[in-house]
Amino acid sequence: MNIDDFFKKIVVNLELGKLIEEPSRVSGGLTHKMYKITTDKSKYIVKLLNPNIMKRPTALENFKKADNYEEILKENHIDAIYSLKFHGKKMQIQDHQYFYVYDWYDGKSLTDDEIKKENCEKIGRVLSQIHNITIKEDVWKEQKKNIDWQYYMDLAKTKNSPIYNLLFDKMDILNDSMNKGNEVINRLPNYIALCHNDLDSKNVLWINDDFKIIDLECLGYSNPYLELFTLALCWSGYESCHINFELFRAFLNSYFENSKLSKNIDWEVLYYANNGRLEWLEYNIKRALMLETDSQEEQKLGIREVRETMNHIIYYDSLKDGILKNCKY
C-alpha cells in the first residue's frame, strides 16, 4: 500500500479537507499503526488496523460491538477521544485497509515516573464511573487458558530465535501462572460491567490536569474487579517493574469511594486470576516466530514485547505478598 496515495484518497472520500502537511507516523500503538494528518479543515489521527488481526473470523464483529459500547460511554459523558462517523459508520475501509479517524488531541501519555497520586485518583474515579454505567450481579464466565509453552519454546529453538533464551527455564513459572489462574477464574466476585479492557497509562492522554481516554476498541463486558486490580497495578509502576504502593492504594481508594462494589473480597483470587499477560505473551511469541505475520517490523516488535512481558511475569510472581498486603481493608 502506498501510504501517500492512501491518505490522499481518504481525505477526499471522507471530505476531511485538503492535506497541507505530509502524514506523519505517531508512536505509541503496539498493535495498530497511527498517523497524524493535517488538512486545511483540522488535524486528525488515523488508526490503521493491523491486517493480521482483521483476518481473524471474529474481528469485524468485535469491533462492531466496541463501536456500539463507545456510544454508551459518550452518552454518559466519559472523557475520551471518540472515533468519528462517516457515512453512518465509525470503521472505514480503503484499499483493503480498515481504519478509524479521530480528532487530534494535543496531549501525551505519562511514563511511570511521571504518574502522581492525583493521576491515579482521577483514573480510579473514571474507571468506577465507566463500570457504574452497566454494573450488575452476574457470573462472568472466563474461558480457561490452554497454552502449550513447550511447543513455542521448541519451535523457537528450531528457528534459532532470540526468544528461546527468554523462555528457556521459565516453563514452571508460565505453567504455574496459567494453571493457578484456571483454578480460580470461576471464583471471581459475581459481577459484570462494561470495561475499557486496556486502560493502562499509554491509553490516557494528558494536558496538565485534564485527560482524555483513547483506544476504545477493546470495550466489552468483563469482570470489573479484575479490571480494577489490573489497572491499579499498571498505574502504580507495574510496567516498569517498580510498584509504588502509595499509588496502588490511591487508585483503589479512589475507585471504591465512587463505586457500588464492596472492598471485602478474596484478593488472592484476583491475584491469580490476573494473568491476561499470558495471552499477550503468546500473541507476541507468534509475532516473533512469524507464525501470523510476514512483516519483519512485526517480528521485531514481537521479540521486544516477549522480553518485556517475561520481565513483568517474573516481577509479578516475586511480589505476591506485598500486593496482597496492600489490598487489605
N, C-alpha and C positions, 0 to 999 in steps of 0.2 A: 504494500500500500504506500503510495506517495503521500506523505503527510501534508505537504503544502497544498496539493490538489484537493485532498480530503477536506481540509478546513475551508478552502475557497468554496467548495460545494455546500458545506453545511451552513455557512453564514448566508448564502443566497437562499437555500431551501427553507431555512428557519427564520429568514428575514431578521438577522441579527445586526445588519448594517454592513459597512464596508471595512475590511481589515485595514488598520493603519499601522500595525506592527507585526513583525514575524511571530507566529505562535511559539511559545516557549514552554519547555518541559518543566513541570513543577515537581519538586522532590516530595517524598512522603509516602506515597502508596506502595504497599508491599505486594499487592495482588493485581491492581489495575494501574493504568497509566493516566497521569493528569497533565493537562495543558492549559496554560493561560492564553486567552485570546483577547485582543483589544480592537474594538471597532469604533466607528465614528458615533455609535449609539451608547456603548457601555463597555464594561470589562466583564469577562465570563471565565468560568472554569469548565473545561470539557473533560469528563471522565471516560476513557476508553476501556470498556470492559474486557477482561482477559479472555481471549478466544478459546483457550483450553477449558476454562470454567464454563463458558457458554455452550460448549459441546455436550455438557452433562444433560441427561434427559430431564432432570428436574429444574434446571437453571432458570428457564424463562418463567415457569410458574412461581418459583421462589421470589424472583424479582418483582413479579406482578403483585404478589401478596405484600411484599415490603413497600411497594408504591402505595397500596391502599392503607397500610398501617401508618405510613408517613403522613397521610392526610389526617389521621386521628390525632397525631402529635400537633400538627399545625392548627387544628380546630381547638386544641387545648392550650395554645399559646406557649408551647415549649420553644425556648430559644435555640433555633437550629437553622442551618442553610438547607433549604428545600429545593429539590430538583424542579426545574421549570417545565411547564407543559407546552407542547406544540402539537397542533392538530389533534387536541384532546388526549394526548399521551405524554407520559414522562419519559419512558425509554424510547430512544430513537435508533434507527439503523441507516447506515450509508456505506455502500461498497462492502457489504457483508460484515461491517463492524458495528457492534452495538455500543451505544454511548448515552450519557446523560449530560445535561447542561445546567449550570448553576450560576447565579450572580456571584461576582467576585467579592470576597470579604477580605479586607487587608489586615487579618490577624495572624497570629502564629501560635503553634503548639508549644507547650512548655517541656523542657527537659526535666529529668528527675531532680536535678539540683536547683531548678527554678521554682519547683512546686512548693507552695507555702500552706500553712494551716488554713488560711482563708480560701484557697483554691479547693482544697479537699472538702471544706464545709459547703461550698457552693455546688460542687458536683454531687456530693452526697444528698443535698437537698433536691436538686433537679432530678436525680435518679429516683428518689422517692415519689416525686411528682409524676414522673412517667409511669411508674408502677401503679400508683394510686388510680390512674385513669381506668384500668380494667381489672384490678386485682380481685381474685375470688378464691374461695376454698375449693380445691380440686386436686386430684392426683396427677402429677406431671410424670408421664411415662418416658423415661430416658432410655434410649437404646444402649445396651451394653457394648463396650468396645472389644473388638477381637482382631488385634493387630499382630501379625507374625513378624516380630522384630528380628528373629534369627534369619528369616528369609532375606530381609533387606540387608542385614549385615553380610551374609554370604554373597549376595549379589554385588554389594559394594566392594568386597574383596576381589571378586572375579573381574570387575570393571576397573580395578585399581583406583577407586575413587577416594578422594581425601576424607570423605565422611566415614570411611571404615575405621580410622583411628579414633573418630569421635564416638562411635558406637561400641567399639571393642571394649569388653569387660564391663559394659553398662547394662547388659541384659537383665540382671537381677533387679536393678532399680526401676527399669522400664516396665517389666512384668509385674513387679510389686505394686507400682502405682496404678497400673491398669486393673489388676485383679482386686485390689482393695477398693478402688472406685466402683467396680462392678458389684462388689458385695454390698455397698451402702447406697447405691444410686436410687433404689426404691424406698429408702428410709428418709429421704429429704422431707422437710415440712410440706404438708399438703396444700400448696398454694401455686397458682399460676398467674402470670401477668404479662402484659406486653413489655418486652425488654429490648434495649438497644442491641445487646449482644456483642458490642465491640467498642465500648465507651472508655477505652484507655486514653492516656494523655495525648497521643498523637491525633486523636479524633475530636479534640476540642481546641478551637482557635480563640485566642485572647487578644483584646485590645485594652490594655490597662486592666481594669477590674471587670470589664464586660466580656462575655464569651458567646460563642455560637458552637453548637454541636454539628459535626459533619459526619459523612459516611453512614447513611441510614439504611443501606441496602441489606443489612443483617437483621433488621427489625423482625421480631416474631415472638410468639408466646413461649415462655420458658419459666423456670422456677426463679422467682425474684430473690430469694435468699442466696441462691448460688451466684447470681449476677452481682449482688451486693458484696459478697465475700471476695469474689474475684477482683472487683474494681477497688475495694478498699486496699487490697494488696498492691494492685498496679499503681494507684495514686500515691502510695506511701514509699515507693522505691524498689518494688519487686523487679522492675525491668532492668535496673542497674545492679541487682543483687545486693542491695543495701537498704533494707527496710527501716524506716523511721517510724517507730511505734506510736509516737505522738501524733503523726499524720494519720496513721492507721485508725487510731481511736477517734480522731476528729471526724474522719469520714463516716465511721459507723454511728457516732453520736448524732451527727447532723442528719443522717438518714432516718434514724429512729425517732428523732424529735418531730419529724414530718410524716412518718409512716403509720399505716394501720397495722403493721405487723408487730408481733411480740419479739422481745430480745431473748426470751427464755427458751432456747432450743439446744439441741445437741450439736455444738460447733465442731466436734471431731468428725461427725458425719459430713459436714460441709468441707472440712479439710481434705478428706479422702475423695469426696465427690468432685472436688475442684481439680480435675485432671484433663480438661479440654485441650491443654497444651500438647497432649499426646497426638491428637488429631492434626494439629498444626505441624507437629514434628513429622508425622507420616506424609503429609502433603508436601513438605519441603524435601523429604528424602526422595520422593518421586520426582520432584523437580531436579534435584541434584543428580539423580541417576538417569535423567531424561526418559522417564517412563511415560510421561504425559505431555512432553513438550519436545520440540526440536530446536529450541532457542538457546544459544549459549548465554545470553543475558539472563534468561530464566534459570539456567543451570547454576550460574554464579550466585544468583540471589538465593537459590535453594541451599547451596553449600553454606553461605553466610548464615542463613536462618537456622539450619541444623545446628551449627556451632552455638548460636545464641540460645536456642531453645534447650539444648542439652545443659548449658550452664544454668538456666532457670530451673530445670527439673532437679538438678543436683542440689542447688541452693535451697529450693523449696523443701526438699527432703530433710535437709540439715536443720531447718528452722521450725519444725513442728511445735516443740514445746513453747517457744517464745510466741508463736502466733496464737496458740490456744490460750495461753495465759492472758493475752491482751484482748480476748473475746469475752472474758467473763464479766458478767453484770451482777 
